[in-house]
């Protein structure tokens, strides 16, 4: 039976997933800040699913507001960037089936998962589980590996894809039991892993620090 996702949240139907978002929009009056932490987390994961996520997220989202849609008939979400810029977005666009480019980006994260995990484990083994931004001690269960000190993951991926002929040039395997795919061409997969290993600058943040950073 298919499942529908927002981040790690699973829903039995498309309608149930849409209702989870609508429930948030109903709970707040127009032009008010989304203060509940779980509501905020869901909207962050939702925005990452937008086909233009990198543009909508910009330099990072500080918080969300509920606003009236342009026609004024319904409540809709708005991301407020850390620089104060306000960016409304369509939650229905976020819930559309992912484009091929989005699926390729997801596969690229899967391809380098071992590198990210290895970095975290090396920091833990060295006894340096502290935030590279604030110096705060990190709980291993509440630590995020971030690209905040160098090029964003999105920039690394876009550069690599441009060098190999564009998003459509990358073929993917069928999704695994975790809903993830890999590059069909394993030589290309190894090439991407080497590119990431050479150019990625990783660091550690607390979950709250990471939430304010661009996730794409």
N, C-alpha and C positions, 0 to 999 in steps of 0.2 A: 504494500500500500504506500503510495507516495507521501512524502512529508514536505512541508513548506517551512522555510527558515527565515528568521531575522537574527543575524548573528548566530548564536548557539541555541536560540529558542526554537522549538519545534511545534508545528501546528498541524492538525490532521487534515485541514482543508484550506483552500485559498481564502474562503470567506472568514474562517476563524482567524487567519493571519491579518486580514484587513480589519476585522473587528478589534483586534488588539491595539492597532494604531488609532482607530476611531475612538476607542474608549479613552485614550489619553487626550485626544482633542476635545472630547465632551467634558472632561473633568476640569478644564480650565476656561475661564472667561477670556474673551478676545483681548489681545494686547497685554497678557500676563505671562510671567516667566514660568517655565516648567521647573518646579522646585524639587519634586520627588526624584530621588536618585535613580530608582528603577525605571521611571519614565524617561529620564535623561539618557540612561544607558541604552534603552531600546531605540530612541531617536538617533543616537550616534551610530548604532549598528545599521539602522535603516538608511541613514544618509550615505553610508559607505556603499550601499547597493544602488545608488543613483547612477544612471549612465554617464552623467557629467560630474561624478563625485569629486574629482580633484579641483574642479572650478567651484563647486558648491562649498567644499570644506575650506578652500583657500589656505590661509596661514595657520588655521586651527580654529576649532569652535570653542568659544567660552561657555555659552549656554544657549538654550532654545527658548523661543517664545511661541505662544499660540496667537495667530493673527486671523483676521478675516481674509478670505480668498479675494482675488481682484474683483470678482463680481459681487462680493459681499454676502453670499448666500450660505457659506459654510466656514467653519474653522479650518485653518491649515497650519502647518509648521513653518517656523522661520529660524534659521541658524544665525546666531550673532557671533561674529568672528572675534578673536582676541584683540584685533585692532579697532573694534567697534562697528565694522561694516555689517549690515544686515542682509541676509541672503535667503529669501523665501524659496521653498522647493515643493514639488508635487510628490506626496507620498505614494500616489498611484504609479508614478514613473519608477519609483524605487522598487515596487513590487512586480514590475514587468519581468518576464523571463530575461536572464542575462544575455547580453550580446556576446558574439564570439570573442571580441576583445576582452570583455570582462571575464569570460571563462579562461582565456589564456593567462590573464593576470593572476587569477586564482591558482592555476596550474603552476605558474612561476613561483608563487609562494610555497606550494607543496614541494616543488623541486629543491628549494633551498632550506626546507624545514630542518634538516639535519645540521646545517651550518648554524642556524639560529639556536637550536638546542645545545649544540656543542659550545657555543659562546657562553650561554647561561651557565652550563656546567663548569666551564673553566673559571668563571668568576666565582662561583660558589666554592670550588676546590681551593682557589687562591685566598678565600676569606675576604673578598671585596664585594660583598652583596650590599652595596650602598648606591643611592641615587647619584648618577653623574651630573645631575642638575642642582640638587639641594644638599646632597651629602647625607640625606636621611637613611637610616638603616632600613633594609628591605626584608620583608617577609617573603620567603621563597614562593609561597602560594599567592602572593600579591605583587609580583614583579613582572615588568614588561620589558622585553628587548625592543629598543626603539632605534630609528634612523635619525634622531634629532640632531646629531652632531655632524652629519654629512648629507650627501644627496638623499632625497626621499626615495623610498622603494619605487614609487611611481616613475621617478626620473631615471633610475637605473634600468627599470623594465622598458621604458619607452625608448631609451637610447639603444638598448640591445635589440629590440624589435625592429627599429629603423635600420640597423646594420644587417639584419637577416631577411629583409624584404617585406616587412609589414605584418600586421596581426593575422591577415588571412593566409599568410605563408606558413603558419604554424598549425599543424594538425595535432589533435588531442586524442588520447585514449578515451574509452568510455569511462564514466565516473565509477569510482570504487564504492565499497560499502559505506564509506564516510562522505560520499557525495563529492569526491575530489577526482580530478583527472591529472594525467601527466603528459609530457610531450611524447608523441608517437615515435619521433626520430630521437633515439637515445643519444646519438652523437650531438645533436642540437641541445638536448637536455644537459649533457656534460659541459657543453660550451657555455650555456647560461650559468651553470653552477660556478664555473671558473671565472666568468665575468663578475658575478656577485661577490665571490671570494676576494677578488682583486680590488673592487671599487667600493664595497659597502663599508661604512663606518658605523659600527654598532655601539650601543650604550644601554644602560639600565635606568629605568624610571619607576616610580611608584605608579599604581594604577591611576590615581587622580592626576598626577603630572602628565601621564601619557594621554589621558582623555582630552587634554587641551592641545594636543599635537595633531597635525594632519595624519590620518591613518591610511591614506591611499598610497 
